[in-house]
């Protein structure tokens, strides 16, 4: 029974770009989220490797600049 609601705020361009990919795969965003959550449960963790990009020059930013970038990503 599907009775739980998941809500997330994301950048509109990210949403639009990913919906284009999902459309090519014949998926809705909701179906893609369900697949992701099912894989997390099945694997007991994220279904992909999480790592820093090779070019991590952004880590050399000053602390206030890094905070501004984080704030823009996680802005609610």
PDB file of N, H, CA, C and O in Angstrom:
ATOM      1  N   UNK A   1       0.839  -1.179   0.000  1.00  0.00           N
ATOM      2  CA  UNK A   1       0.000   0.000   0.000  1.00  0.00           C
ATOM      3  C   UNK A   1       0.882   1.239   0.000  1.00  0.00           C
ATOM      4  O   UNK A   1       1.781   1.368   0.831  1.00  0.00           O
ATOM      5  N   UNK A   2       0.631   2.130  -0.912  1.00  0.00           N
ATOM      6  H   UNK A   2      -0.099   2.025  -1.587  1.00  0.00           H
ATOM      7  CA  UNK A   2       1.423   3.347  -1.015  1.00  0.00           C
ATOM      8  C   UNK A   2       0.676   4.476  -0.319  1.00  0.00           C
ATOM      9  O   UNK A   2      -0.252   5.068  -0.869  1.00  0.00           O
ATOM     10  N   UNK A   3       1.114   4.759   0.921  1.00  0.00           N
ATOM     11  H   UNK A   3       1.868   4.278   1.367  1.00  0.00           H
ATOM     12  CA  UNK A   3       0.394   5.762   1.698  1.00  0.00           C
ATOM     13  C   UNK A   3       1.311   6.842   2.272  1.00  0.00           C
ATOM     14  O   UNK A   3       0.843   7.715   3.003  1.00  0.00           O
ATOM     15  N   UNK A   4       2.604   6.799   1.956  1.00  0.00           N
ATOM     16  H   UNK A   4       2.984   6.090   1.362  1.00  0.00           H
ATOM     17  CA  UNK A   4       3.538   7.802   2.460  1.00  0.00           C
ATOM     18  C   UNK A   4       3.839   8.813   1.351  1.00  0.00           C
ATOM     19  O   UNK A   4       3.854   8.471   0.168  1.00  0.00           O
ATOM     20  N   UNK A   5       4.075  10.043   1.750  1.00  0.00           N
ATOM     21  H   UNK A   5       4.063  10.320   2.711  1.00  0.00           H
ATOM     22  CA  UNK A   5       4.386  11.107   0.803  1.00  0.00           C
ATOM     23  C   UNK A   5       5.809  11.572   1.048  1.00  0.00           C
ATOM     24  O   UNK A   5       6.212  11.793   2.190  1.00  0.00           O
ATOM     25  N   UNK A   6       6.568  11.718  -0.030  1.00  0.00           N
ATOM     26  H   UNK A   6       6.240  11.538  -0.957  1.00  0.00           H
ATOM     27  CA  UNK A   6       7.929  12.250   0.038  1.00  0.00           C
ATOM     28  C   UNK A   6       7.924  13.581  -0.689  1.00  0.00           C
ATOM     29  O   UNK A   6       7.497  13.659  -1.840  1.00  0.00           O
ATOM     30  N   UNK A   7       8.397  14.633  -0.023  1.00  0.00           N
ATOM     31  H   UNK A   7       8.745  14.570   0.912  1.00  0.00           H
ATOM     32  CA  UNK A   7       8.470  15.960  -0.636  1.00  0.00           C
ATOM     33  C   UNK A   7       9.903  16.445  -0.571  1.00  0.00           C
ATOM     34  O   UNK A   7      10.584  16.278   0.441  1.00  0.00           O
ATOM     35  N   UNK A   8      10.347  17.041  -1.651  1.00  0.00           N
ATOM     36  H   UNK A   8       9.794  17.176  -2.472  1.00  0.00           H
ATOM     37  CA  UNK A   8      11.706  17.582  -1.681  1.00  0.00           C
ATOM     38  C   UNK A   8      11.717  18.836  -2.544  1.00  0.00           C
ATOM     39  O   UNK A   8      11.062  18.895  -3.585  1.00  0.00           O
ATOM     40  N   UNK A   9      12.456  19.819  -2.107  1.00  0.00           N
ATOM     41  H   UNK A   9      12.989  19.771  -1.262  1.00  0.00           H
ATOM     42  CA  UNK A   9      12.634  21.033  -2.904  1.00  0.00           C
ATOM     43  C   UNK A   9      13.947  20.894  -3.661  1.00  0.00           C
ATOM     44  O   UNK A   9      14.995  20.648  -3.064  1.00  0.00           O
ATOM     45  N   UNK A  10      13.882  21.052  -4.974  1.00  0.00           N
ATOM     46  H   UNK A  10      13.031  21.251  -5.459  1.00  0.00           H
ATOM     47  CA  UNK A  10      15.074  20.968  -5.811  1.00  0.00           C
ATOM     48  C   UNK A  10      15.085  22.131  -6.790  1.00  0.00           C
ATOM     49  O   UNK A  10      14.055  22.750  -7.059  1.00  0.00           O
ATOM     50  N   UNK A  11      16.246  22.409  -7.306  1.00  0.00           N
ATOM     51  H   UNK A  11      17.082  21.906  -7.088  1.00  0.00           H
ATOM     52  CA  UNK A  11      16.407  23.450  -8.315  1.00  0.00           C
ATOM     53  C   UNK A  11      15.564  23.088  -9.538  1.00  0.00           C
ATOM     54  O   UNK A  11      15.572  21.937  -9.974  1.00  0.00           O
ATOM     55  N   UNK A  12      14.844  24.053 -10.090  1.00  0.00           N
ATOM     56  H   UNK A  12      14.837  24.988  -9.735  1.00  0.00           H
ATOM     57  CA  UNK A  12      13.940  23.771 -11.211  1.00  0.00           C
ATOM     58  C   UNK A  12      14.687  23.253 -12.438  1.00  0.00           C
ATOM     59  O   UNK A  12      14.163  22.408 -13.163  1.00  0.00           O
ATOM     60  N   UNK A  13      15.893  23.741 -12.681  1.00  0.00           N
ATOM     61  H   UNK A  13      16.319  24.428 -12.092  1.00  0.00           H
ATOM     62  CA  UNK A  13      16.640  23.243 -13.844  1.00  0.00           C
ATOM     63  C   UNK A  13      17.065  21.789 -13.639  1.00  0.00           C
ATOM     64  O   UNK A  13      17.070  21.011 -14.592  1.00  0.00           O
ATOM     65  N   UNK A  14      17.422  21.413 -12.408  1.00  0.00           N
ATOM     66  H   UNK A  14      17.418  22.046 -11.633  1.00  0.00           H
ATOM     67  CA  UNK A  14      17.743  20.019 -12.113  1.00  0.00           C
ATOM     68  C   UNK A  14      16.520  19.143 -12.352  1.00  0.00           C
ATOM     69  O   UNK A  14      16.624  18.081 -12.965  1.00  0.00           O
ATOM     70  N   UNK A  15      15.377  19.581 -11.875  1.00  0.00           N
ATOM     71  H   UNK A  15      15.293  20.443 -11.377  1.00  0.00           H
ATOM     72  CA  UNK A  15      14.133  18.827 -12.064  1.00  0.00           C
ATOM     73  C   UNK A  15      13.821  18.660 -13.546  1.00  0.00           C
ATOM     74  O   UNK A  15      13.512  17.556 -13.996  1.00  0.00           O
ATOM     75  N   UNK A  16      13.899  19.745 -14.301  1.00  0.00           N
ATOM     76  H   UNK A  16      14.150  20.641 -13.935  1.00  0.00           H
ATOM     77  CA  UNK A  16      13.599  19.690 -15.736  1.00  0.00           C
ATOM     78  C   UNK A  16      14.572  18.779 -16.485  1.00  0.00           C
ATOM     79  O   UNK A  16      14.160  17.992 -17.337  1.00  0.00           O
ATOM     80  N   UNK A  17      15.860  18.888 -16.163  1.00  0.00           N
ATOM     81  H   UNK A  17      16.194  19.527 -15.471  1.00  0.00           H
ATOM     82  CA  UNK A  17      16.872  18.071 -16.839  1.00  0.00           C
ATOM     83  C   UNK A  17      16.684  16.587 -16.528  1.00  0.00           C
ATOM     84  O   UNK A  17      16.811  15.743 -17.415  1.00  0.00           O
ATOM     85  N   UNK A  18      16.383  16.272 -15.276  1.00  0.00           N
ATOM     86  H   UNK A  18      16.279  16.957 -14.555  1.00  0.00           H
ATOM     87  CA  UNK A  18      16.213  14.862 -14.924  1.00  0.00           C
ATOM     88  C   UNK A  18      14.910  14.306 -15.489  1.00  0.00           C
ATOM     89  O   UNK A  18      14.846  13.126 -15.834  1.00  0.00           O
ATOM     90  N   UNK A  19      13.875  15.130 -15.588  1.00  0.00           N
ATOM     91  H   UNK A  19      13.927  16.088 -15.308  1.00  0.00           H
ATOM     92  CA  UNK A  19      12.622  14.658 -16.180  1.00  0.00           C
ATOM     93  C   UNK A  19      12.800  14.295 -17.648  1.00  0.00           C
ATOM     94  O   UNK A  19      12.142  13.381 -18.146  1.00  0.00           O
ATOM     95  N   UNK A  20      13.685  15.006 -18.346  1.00  0.00           N
ATOM     96  H   UNK A  20      14.219  15.749 -17.942  1.00  0.00           H
ATOM     97  CA  UNK A  20      13.988  14.657 -19.741  1.00  0.00           C
ATOM     98  C   UNK A  20      14.629  13.276 -19.816  1.00  0.00           C
ATOM     99  O   UNK A  20      14.300  12.478 -20.694  1.00  0.00           O
ATOM    100  N   UNK A  21      15.544  12.999 -18.891  1.00  0.00           N
ATOM    101  H   UNK A  21      15.810  13.647 -18.178  1.00  0.00           H
ATOM    102  CA  UNK A  21      16.194  11.678 -18.850  1.00  0.00           C
ATOM    103  C   UNK A  21      15.168  10.608 -18.514  1.00  0.00           C
ATOM    104  O   UNK A  21      15.107   9.575 -19.182  1.00  0.00           O
ATOM    105  N   UNK A  22      14.364  10.844 -17.488  1.00  0.00           N
ATOM    106  H   UNK A  22      14.414  11.682 -16.946  1.00  0.00           H
ATOM    107  CA  UNK A  22      13.349   9.865 -17.088  1.00  0.00           C
ATOM    108  C   UNK A  22      12.374   9.597 -18.240  1.00  0.00           C
ATOM    109  O   UNK A  22      11.969   8.456 -18.458  1.00  0.00           O
ATOM    110  N   UNK A  23      12.003  10.640 -18.969  1.00  0.00           N
ATOM    111  H   UNK A  23      12.333  11.568 -18.792  1.00  0.00           H
ATOM    112  CA  UNK A  23      11.086  10.485 -20.088  1.00  0.00           C
ATOM    113  C   UNK A  23      11.673   9.544 -21.145  1.00  0.00           C
ATOM    114  O   UNK A  23      10.964   8.700 -21.694  1.00  0.00           O
ATOM    115  N   UNK A  24      12.963   9.694 -21.423  1.00  0.00           N
ATOM    116  H   UNK A  24      13.538  10.380 -20.977  1.00  0.00           H
ATOM    117  CA  UNK A  24      13.635   8.806 -22.388  1.00  0.00           C
ATOM    118  C   UNK A  24      13.614   7.361 -21.900  1.00  0.00           C
ATOM    119  O   UNK A  24      13.601   6.430 -22.705  1.00  0.00           O
ATOM    120  N   UNK A  25      13.611   7.175 -20.582  1.00  0.00           N
ATOM    121  H   UNK A  25      13.622   7.931 -19.928  1.00  0.00           H
ATOM    122  CA  UNK A  25      13.599   5.841 -20.000  1.00  0.00           C
ATOM    123  C   UNK A  25      12.182   5.314 -19.795  1.00  0.00           C
ATOM    124  O   UNK A  25      11.992   4.178 -19.361  1.00  0.00           O
ATOM    125  N   UNK A  26      11.200   6.138 -20.106  1.00  0.00           N
ATOM    126  H   UNK A  26      11.355   7.061 -20.458  1.00  0.00           H
ATOM    127  CA  UNK A  26       9.811   5.739 -19.908  1.00  0.00           C
ATOM    128  C   UNK A  26       9.379   5.757 -18.461  1.00  0.00           C
ATOM    129  O   UNK A  26       8.494   4.999 -18.065  1.00  0.00           O
ATOM    130  N   UNK A  27       9.995   6.615 -17.667  1.00  0.00           N
ATOM    131  H   UNK A  27      10.714   7.231 -17.989  1.00  0.00           H
ATOM    132  CA  UNK A  27       9.704   6.722 -16.239  1.00  0.00           C
ATOM    133  C   UNK A  27       9.153   8.091 -15.888  1.00  0.00           C
ATOM    134  O   UNK A  27       9.446   9.083 -16.556  1.00  0.00           O
ATOM    135  N   UNK A  28       8.363   8.134 -14.847  1.00  0.00           N
ATOM    136  H   UNK A  28       8.125   7.328 -14.305  1.00  0.00           H
ATOM    137  CA  UNK A  28       7.992   9.410 -14.251  1.00  0.00           C
ATOM    138  C   UNK A  28       8.992   9.688 -13.121  1.00  0.00           C
ATOM    139  O   UNK A  28       9.723   8.792 -12.698  1.00  0.00           O
ATOM    140  N   UNK A  29       9.015  10.906 -12.648  1.00  0.00           N
ATOM    141  H   UNK A  29       8.421  11.633 -12.992  1.00  0.00           H
ATOM    142  CA  UNK A  29       9.884  11.235 -11.520  1.00  0.00           C
ATOM    143  C   UNK A  29       9.501  10.401 -10.299  1.00  0.00           C
ATOM    144  O   UNK A  29      10.373   9.937  -9.565  1.00  0.00           O
ATOM    145  N   UNK A  30       8.222  10.214 -10.086  1.00  0.00           N
ATOM    146  H   UNK A  30       7.514  10.591 -10.683  1.00  0.00           H
ATOM    147  CA  UNK A  30       7.753   9.402  -8.954  1.00  0.00           C
ATOM    148  C   UNK A  30       8.263   7.969  -9.070  1.00  0.00           C
ATOM    149  O   UNK A  30       8.728   7.394  -8.086  1.00  0.00           O
ATOM    150  N   UNK A  31       8.178   7.392 -10.266  1.00  0.00           N
ATOM    151  H   UNK A  31       7.800   7.859 -11.065  1.00  0.00           H
ATOM    152  CA  UNK A  31       8.675   6.018 -10.463  1.00  0.00           C
ATOM    153  C   UNK A  31      10.177   5.939 -10.233  1.00  0.00           C
ATOM    154  O   UNK A  31      10.668   4.969  -9.657  1.00  0.00           O
ATOM    155  N   UNK A  32      10.911   6.957 -10.683  1.00  0.00           N
ATOM    156  H   UNK A  32      10.512   7.745 -11.151  1.00  0.00           H
ATOM    157  CA  UNK A  32      12.361   6.971 -10.490  1.00  0.00           C
ATOM    158  C   UNK A  32      12.709   7.047  -8.998  1.00  0.00           C
ATOM    159  O   UNK A  32      13.649   6.396  -8.542  1.00  0.00           O
ATOM    160  N   UNK A  33      11.956   7.836  -8.252  1.00  0.00           N
ATOM    161  H   UNK A  33      11.192   8.366  -8.623  1.00  0.00           H
ATOM    162  CA  UNK A  33      12.191   7.931  -6.808  1.00  0.00           C
ATOM    163  C   UNK A  33      11.886   6.595  -6.141  1.00  0.00           C
ATOM    164  O   UNK A  33      12.629   6.159  -5.262  1.00  0.00           O
ATOM    165  N   UNK A  34      10.807   5.947  -6.549  1.00  0.00           N
ATOM    166  H   UNK A  34      10.204   6.301  -7.263  1.00  0.00           H
ATOM    167  CA  UNK A  34      10.484   4.625  -5.990  1.00  0.00           C
ATOM    168  C   UNK A  34      11.593   3.617  -6.282  1.00  0.00           C
ATOM    169  O   UNK A  34      11.965   2.828  -5.413  1.00  0.00           O
ATOM    170  N   UNK A  35      12.127   3.644  -7.521  1.00  0.00           N
ATOM    171  H   UNK A  35      11.826   4.285  -8.227  1.00  0.00           H
ATOM    172  CA  UNK A  35      13.227   2.749  -7.875  1.00  0.00           C
ATOM    173  C   UNK A  35      14.451   3.014  -6.999  1.00  0.00           C
ATOM    174  O   UNK A  35      15.085   2.086  -6.498  1.00  0.00           O
ATOM    175  N   UNK A  36      14.769   4.291  -6.826  1.00  0.00           N
ATOM    176  H   UNK A  36      14.253   5.045  -7.234  1.00  0.00           H
ATOM    177  CA  UNK A  36      15.906   4.660  -5.993  1.00  0.00           C
ATOM    178  C   UNK A  36      15.723   4.143  -4.568  1.00  0.00           C
ATOM    179  O   UNK A  36      16.629   3.521  -4.015  1.00  0.00           O
ATOM    180  N   UNK A  37      14.569   4.394  -3.978  1.00  0.00           N
ATOM    181  H   UNK A  37      13.833   4.899  -4.428  1.00  0.00           H
ATOM    182  CA  UNK A  37      14.327   3.958  -2.602  1.00  0.00           C
ATOM    183  C   UNK A  37      14.346   2.434  -2.483  1.00  0.00           C
ATOM    184  O   UNK A  37      14.844   1.898  -1.493  1.00  0.00           O
ATOM    185  N   UNK A  38      13.810   1.736  -3.481  1.00  0.00           N
ATOM    186  H   UNK A  38      13.405   2.171  -4.285  1.00  0.00           H
ATOM    187  CA  UNK A  38      13.838   0.268  -3.463  1.00  0.00           C
ATOM    188  C   UNK A  38      15.273  -0.247  -3.528  1.00  0.00           C
ATOM    189  O   UNK A  38      15.609  -1.227  -2.863  1.00  0.00           O
ATOM    190  N   UNK A  39      16.114   0.400  -4.316  1.00  0.00           N
ATOM    191  H   UNK A  39      15.841   1.196  -4.856  1.00  0.00           H
ATOM    192  CA  UNK A  39      17.519  -0.013  -4.415  1.00  0.00           C
ATOM    193  C   UNK A  39      18.270   0.270  -3.115  1.00  0.00           C
ATOM    194  O   UNK A  39      19.109  -0.530  -2.700  1.00  0.00           O
ATOM    195  N   UNK A  40      17.980   1.387  -2.479  1.00  0.00           N
ATOM    196  H   UNK A  40      17.298   2.036  -2.816  1.00  0.00           H
ATOM    197  CA  UNK A  40      18.609   1.691  -1.183  1.00  0.00           C
ATOM    198  C   UNK A  40      18.260   0.596  -0.179  1.00  0.00           C
ATOM    199  O   UNK A  40      19.131   0.111   0.543  1.00  0.00           O
ATOM    200  N   UNK A  41      16.990   0.209  -0.137  1.00  0.00           N
ATOM    201  H   UNK A  41      16.283   0.603  -0.724  1.00  0.00           H
ATOM    202  CA  UNK A  41      16.557  -0.849   0.781  1.00  0.00           C
ATOM    203  C   UNK A  41      17.235  -2.170   0.437  1.00  0.00           C
ATOM    204  O   UNK A  41      17.753  -2.852   1.322  1.00  0.00           O
ATOM    205  N   UNK A  42      17.235  -2.535  -0.842  1.00  0.00           N
ATOM    206  H   UNK A  42      16.815  -1.982  -1.561  1.00  0.00           H
ATOM    207  CA  UNK A  42      17.810  -3.803  -1.289  1.00  0.00           C
ATOM    208  C   UNK A  42      19.299  -3.899  -0.976  1.00  0.00           C
ATOM    209  O   UNK A  42      19.774  -4.939  -0.520  1.00  0.00           O
ATOM    210  N   UNK A  43      20.030  -2.825  -1.218  1.00  0.00           N
ATOM    211  H   UNK A  43      19.645  -1.980  -1.589  1.00  0.00           H
ATOM    212  CA  UNK A  43      21.488  -2.825  -1.040  1.00  0.00           C
ATOM    213  C   UNK A  43      21.928  -2.430   0.368  1.00  0.00           C
ATOM    214  O   UNK A  43      23.081  -2.641   0.744  1.00  0.00           O
ATOM    215  N   UNK A  44      21.014  -1.860   1.138  1.00  0.00           N
ATOM    216  H   UNK A  44      20.078  -1.689   0.833  1.00  0.00           H
ATOM    217  CA  UNK A  44      21.387  -1.405   2.471  1.00  0.00           C
ATOM    218  C   UNK A  44      22.275  -0.178   2.426  1.00  0.00           C
ATOM    219  O   UNK A  44      23.079   0.044   3.332  1.00  0.00           O
ATOM    220  N   UNK A  45      22.137   0.611   1.391  1.00  0.00           N
ATOM    221  H   UNK A  45      21.484   0.431   0.656  1.00  0.00           H
ATOM    222  CA  UNK A  45      22.939   1.824   1.222  1.00  0.00           C
ATOM    223  C   UNK A  45      22.643   2.430  -0.134  1.00  0.00           C
ATOM    224  O   UNK A  45      21.737   1.985  -0.839  1.00  0.00           O
ATOM    225  N   UNK A  46      23.401   3.435  -0.494  1.00  0.00           N
ATOM    226  H   UNK A  46      24.137   3.797   0.078  1.00  0.00           H
ATOM    227  CA  UNK A  46      23.194   4.085  -1.781  1.00  0.00           C
ATOM    228  C   UNK A  46      23.566   3.124  -2.914  1.00  0.00           C
ATOM    229  O   UNK A  46      24.532   2.370  -2.797  1.00  0.00           O
ATOM    230  N   UNK A  47      22.804   3.152  -4.006  1.00  0.00           N
ATOM    231  H   UNK A  47      22.020   3.764  -4.101  1.00  0.00           H
ATOM    232  CA  UNK A  47      23.075   2.235  -5.110  1.00  0.00           C
ATOM    233  C   UNK A  47      24.151   2.730  -6.085  1.00  0.00           C
ATOM    234  O   UNK A  47      24.223   2.275  -7.226  1.00  0.00           O
ATOM    235  N   UNK A  48      24.964   3.644  -5.629  1.00  0.00           N
ATOM    236  H   UNK A  48      24.906   4.013  -4.701  1.00  0.00           H
ATOM    237  CA  UNK A  48      26.057   4.167  -6.440  1.00  0.00           C
ATOM    238  C   UNK A  48      27.134   4.699  -5.519  1.00  0.00           C
ATOM    239  O   UNK A  48      26.889   4.969  -4.343  1.00  0.00           O
ATOM    240  N   UNK A  49      28.331   4.847  -6.068  1.00  0.00           N
ATOM    241  H   UNK A  49      28.529   4.628  -7.023  1.00  0.00           H
ATOM    242  CA  UNK A  49      29.454   5.364  -5.301  1.00  0.00           C
ATOM    243  C   UNK A  49      29.341   6.884  -5.179  1.00  0.00           C
ATOM    244  O   UNK A  49      29.037   7.571  -6.154  1.00  0.00           O
ATOM    245  N   UNK A  50      29.583   7.392  -3.999  1.00  0.00           N
ATOM    246  H   UNK A  50      29.830   6.835  -3.206  1.00  0.00           H
ATOM    247  CA  UNK A  50      29.597   8.837  -3.778  1.00  0.00           C
ATOM    248  C   UNK A  50      31.047   9.240  -3.563  1.00  0.00           C
ATOM    249  O   UNK A  50      31.706   8.763  -2.640  1.00  0.00           O
ATOM    250  N   UNK A  51      31.535  10.124  -4.425  1.00  0.00           N
ATOM    251  H   UNK A  51      30.999  10.512  -5.175  1.00  0.00           H
ATOM    252  CA  UNK A  51      32.933  10.546  -4.315  1.00  0.00           C
ATOM    253  C   UNK A  51      33.086  11.972  -4.805  1.00  0.00           C
ATOM    254  O   UNK A  51      32.223  12.502  -5.507  1.00  0.00           O
ATOM    255  N   UNK A  52      34.175  12.574  -4.432  1.00  0.00           N
ATOM    256  H   UNK A  52      34.876  12.144  -3.862  1.00  0.00           H
ATOM    257  CA  UNK A  52      34.476  13.926  -4.888  1.00  0.00           C
ATOM    258  C   UNK A  52      34.904  13.883  -6.345  1.00  0.00           C
ATOM    259  O   UNK A  52      35.540  12.919  -6.772  1.00  0.00           O
ATOM    260  N   UNK A  53      34.568  14.906  -7.114  1.00  0.00           N
ATOM    261  H   UNK A  53      34.051  15.690  -6.768  1.00  0.00           H
ATOM    262  CA  UNK A  53      35.058  14.958  -8.492  1.00  0.00           C
ATOM    263  C   UNK A  53      36.580  15.057  -8.507  1.00  0.00           C
ATOM    264  O   UNK A  53      37.193  15.489  -7.531  1.00  0.00           O
ATOM    265  N   UNK A  54      37.177  14.658  -9.609  1.00  0.00           N
ATOM    266  H   UNK A  54      36.680  14.307 -10.402  1.00  0.00           H
ATOM    267  CA  UNK A  54      38.629  14.720  -9.742  1.00  0.00           C
ATOM    268  C   UNK A  54      39.133  16.132  -9.539  1.00  0.00           C
ATOM    269  O   UNK A  54      40.142  16.357  -8.871  1.00  0.00           O
ATOM    270  N   UNK A  55      38.417  17.085 -10.125  1.00  0.00           N
ATOM    271  H   UNK A  55      37.597  16.903 -10.667  1.00  0.00           H
ATOM    272  CA  UNK A  55      38.781  18.491  -9.954  1.00  0.00           C
ATOM    273  C   UNK A  55      38.083  19.011  -8.704  1.00  0.00           C
ATOM    274  O   UNK A  55      36.916  19.400  -8.755  1.00  0.00           O
ATOM    275  N   UNK A  56      38.792  19.018  -7.596  1.00  0.00           N
ATOM    276  H   UNK A  56      39.740  18.702  -7.555  1.00  0.00           H
ATOM    277  CA  UNK A  56      38.184  19.484  -6.355  1.00  0.00           C
ATOM    278  C   UNK A  56      38.715  20.861  -5.972  1.00  0.00           C
ATOM    279  O   UNK A  56      38.940  21.148  -4.796  1.00  0.00           O
ATOM    280  N   UNK A  57      38.914  21.714  -6.986  1.00  0.00           N
ATOM    281  H   UNK A  57      38.731  21.481  -7.941  1.00  0.00           H
ATOM    282  CA  UNK A  57      39.401  23.065  -6.735  1.00  0.00           C
ATOM    283  C   UNK A  57      38.420  23.868  -5.887  1.00  0.00           C
ATOM    284  O   UNK A  57      38.807  24.828  -5.221  1.00  0.00           O
ATOM    285  N   UNK A  58      37.121  23.462  -5.916  1.00  0.00           N
ATOM    286  H   UNK A  58      36.807  22.682  -6.457  1.00  0.00           H
ATOM    287  CA  UNK A  58      36.147  24.178  -5.106  1.00  0.00           C
ATOM    288  C   UNK A  58      36.422  24.008  -3.617  1.00  0.00           C
ATOM    289  O   UNK A  58      35.946  24.804  -2.807  1.00  0.00           O
ATOM    290  N   UNK A  59      37.189  22.978  -3.245  1.00  0.00           N
ATOM    291  H   UNK A  59      37.576  22.332  -3.903  1.00  0.00           H
ATOM    292  CA  UNK A  59      37.537  22.791  -1.843  1.00  0.00           C
ATOM    293  C   UNK A  59      38.549  23.830  -1.373  1.00  0.00           C
ATOM    294  O   UNK A  59      38.760  24.019  -0.175  1.00  0.00           O
ATOM    295  N   UNK A  60      39.170  24.499  -2.343  1.00  0.00           N
ATOM    296  H   UNK A  60      38.999  24.346  -3.316  1.00  0.00           H
ATOM    297  CA  UNK A  60      40.164  25.508  -1.999  1.00  0.00           C
ATOM    298  C   UNK A  60      39.533  26.876  -1.761  1.00  0.00           C
ATOM    299  O   UNK A  60      40.233  27.839  -1.448  1.00  0.00           O
ATOM    300  N   UNK A  61      38.225  26.963  -1.908  1.00  0.00           N
ATOM    301  H   UNK A  61      37.656  26.180  -2.163  1.00  0.00           H
ATOM    302  CA  UNK A  61      37.540  28.224  -1.654  1.00  0.00           C
ATOM    303  C   UNK A  61      37.661  28.606  -0.182  1.00  0.00           C
ATOM    304  O   UNK A  61      37.860  27.747   0.677  1.00  0.00           O
ATOM    305  N   UNK A  62      37.541  29.879   0.094  1.00  0.00           N
ATOM    306  H   UNK A  62      37.379  30.577  -0.604  1.00  0.00           H
ATOM    307  CA  UNK A  62      37.554  30.322   1.476  1.00  0.00           C
ATOM    308  C   UNK A  62      36.323  29.778   2.191  1.00  0.00           C
ATOM    309  O   UNK A  62      35.336  29.412   1.553  1.00  0.00           O
ATOM    310  N   UNK A  63      36.386  29.727   3.494  1.00  0.00           N
ATOM    311  H   UNK A  63      37.188  30.024   4.012  1.00  0.00           H
ATOM    312  CA  UNK A  63      35.278  29.183   4.275  1.00  0.00           C
ATOM    313  C   UNK A  63      33.954  29.891   3.985  1.00  0.00           C
ATOM    314  O   UNK A  63      32.945  29.211   3.802  1.00  0.00           O
ATOM    315  N   UNK A  64      33.910  31.233   3.935  1.00  0.00           N
ATOM    316  H   UNK A  64      34.730  31.786   4.084  1.00  0.00           H
ATOM    317  CA  UNK A  64      32.640  31.901   3.618  1.00  0.00           C
ATOM    318  C   UNK A  64      32.126  31.546   2.214  1.00  0.00           C
ATOM    319  O   UNK A  64      30.919  31.411   2.010  1.00  0.00           O
ATOM    320  N   UNK A  65      33.036  31.397   1.255  1.00  0.00           N
ATOM    321  H   UNK A  65      34.017  31.507   1.420  1.00  0.00           H
ATOM    322  CA  UNK A  65      32.625  31.035  -0.104  1.00  0.00           C
ATOM    323  C   UNK A  65      32.064  29.627  -0.140  1.00  0.00           C
ATOM    324  O   UNK A  65      31.053  29.376  -0.796  1.00  0.00           O
ATOM    325  N   UNK A  66      32.722  28.690   0.572  1.00  0.00           N
ATOM    326  H   UNK A  66      33.543  28.894   1.105  1.00  0.00           H
ATOM    327  CA  UNK A  66      32.213  27.315   0.646  1.00  0.00           C
ATOM    328  C   UNK A  66      30.829  27.306   1.285  1.00  0.00           C
ATOM    329  O   UNK A  66      29.934  26.593   0.832  1.00  0.00           O
ATOM    330  N   UNK A  67      30.660  28.097   2.335  1.00  0.00           N
ATOM    331  H   UNK A  67      31.387  28.676   2.704  1.00  0.00           H
ATOM    332  CA  UNK A  67      29.365  28.147   3.027  1.00  0.00           C
ATOM    333  C   UNK A  67      28.286  28.693   2.097  1.00  0.00           C
ATOM    334  O   UNK A  67      27.156  28.204   2.102  1.00  0.00           O
ATOM    335  N   UNK A  68      28.624  29.697   1.306  1.00  0.00           N
ATOM    336  H   UNK A  68      29.542  30.095   1.302  1.00  0.00           H
ATOM    337  CA  UNK A  68      27.653  30.268   0.354  1.00  0.00           C
ATOM    338  C   UNK A  68      27.231  29.230  -0.674  1.00  0.00           C
ATOM    339  O   UNK A  68      26.055  29.146  -1.028  1.00  0.00           O
ATOM    340  N   UNK A  69      28.186  28.440  -1.155  1.00  0.00           N
ATOM    341  H   UNK A  69      29.141  28.508  -0.867  1.00  0.00           H
ATOM    342  CA  UNK A  69      27.860  27.374  -2.104  1.00  0.00           C
ATOM    343  C   UNK A  69      26.953  26.341  -1.446  1.00  0.00           C
ATOM    344  O   UNK A  69      25.958  25.928  -2.043  1.00  0.00           O
ATOM    345  N   UNK A  70      27.279  25.919  -0.227  1.00  0.00           N
ATOM    346  H   UNK A  70      28.086  26.256   0.257  1.00  0.00           H
ATOM    347  CA  UNK A  70      26.444  24.950   0.477  1.00  0.00           C
ATOM    348  C   UNK A  70      25.055  25.501   0.730  1.00  0.00           C
ATOM    349  O   UNK A  70      24.061  24.791   0.578  1.00  0.00           O
ATOM    350  N   UNK A  71      24.985  26.774   1.119  1.00  0.00           N
ATOM    351  H   UNK A  71      25.792  27.351   1.243  1.00  0.00           H
ATOM    352  CA  UNK A  71      23.684  27.395   1.374  1.00  0.00           C
ATOM    353  C   UNK A  71      22.826  27.407   0.108  1.00  0.00           C
ATOM    354  O   UNK A  71      21.614  27.198   0.171  1.00  0.00           O
ATOM    355  N   UNK A  72      23.464  27.653  -1.046  1.00  0.00           N
ATOM    356  H   UNK A  72      24.448  27.823  -1.097  1.00  0.00           H
ATOM    357  CA  UNK A  72      22.700  27.702  -2.288  1.00  0.00           C
ATOM    358  C   UNK A  72      22.202  26.314  -2.678  1.00  0.00           C
ATOM    359  O   UNK A  72      21.136  26.190  -3.280  1.00  0.00           O
ATOM    360  N   UNK A  73      22.953  25.274  -2.345  1.00  0.00           N
ATOM    361  H   UNK A  73      23.819  25.375  -1.856  1.00  0.00           H
ATOM    362  CA  UNK A  73      22.550  23.905  -2.670  1.00  0.00           C
ATOM    363  C   UNK A  73      21.451  23.427  -1.730  1.00  0.00           C
ATOM    364  O   UNK A  73      20.502  22.777  -2.168  1.00  0.00           O
ATOM    365  N   UNK A  74      21.570  23.739  -0.459  1.00  0.00           N
ATOM    366  H   UNK A  74      22.341  24.267  -0.104  1.00  0.00           H
ATOM    367  CA  UNK A  74      20.652  23.237   0.545  1.00  0.00           C
ATOM    368  C   UNK A  74      19.653  24.285   1.012  1.00  0.00           C
ATOM    369  O   UNK A  74      19.112  24.174   2.112  1.00  0.00           O
ATOM    370  N   UNK A  75      19.405  25.287   0.204  1.00  0.00           N
ATOM    371  H   UNK A  75      19.845  25.377  -0.689  1.00  0.00           H
ATOM    372  CA  UNK A  75      18.484  26.365   0.564  1.00  0.00           C
ATOM    373  C   UNK A  75      17.063  25.855   0.598  1.00  0.00           C
ATOM    374  O   UNK A  75      16.577  25.316  -0.396  1.00  0.00           O
ATOM    375  N   UNK A  76      16.392  26.013   1.713  1.00  0.00           N
ATOM    376  H   UNK A  76      16.787  26.451   2.520  1.00  0.00           H
ATOM    377  CA  UNK A  76      14.988  25.607   1.833  1.00  0.00           C
ATOM    378  C   UNK A  76      14.152  26.834   1.792  1.00  0.00           C
ATOM    379  O   UNK A  76      12.927  26.749   1.876  1.00  0.00           O
TER     380      UNK A  76
END
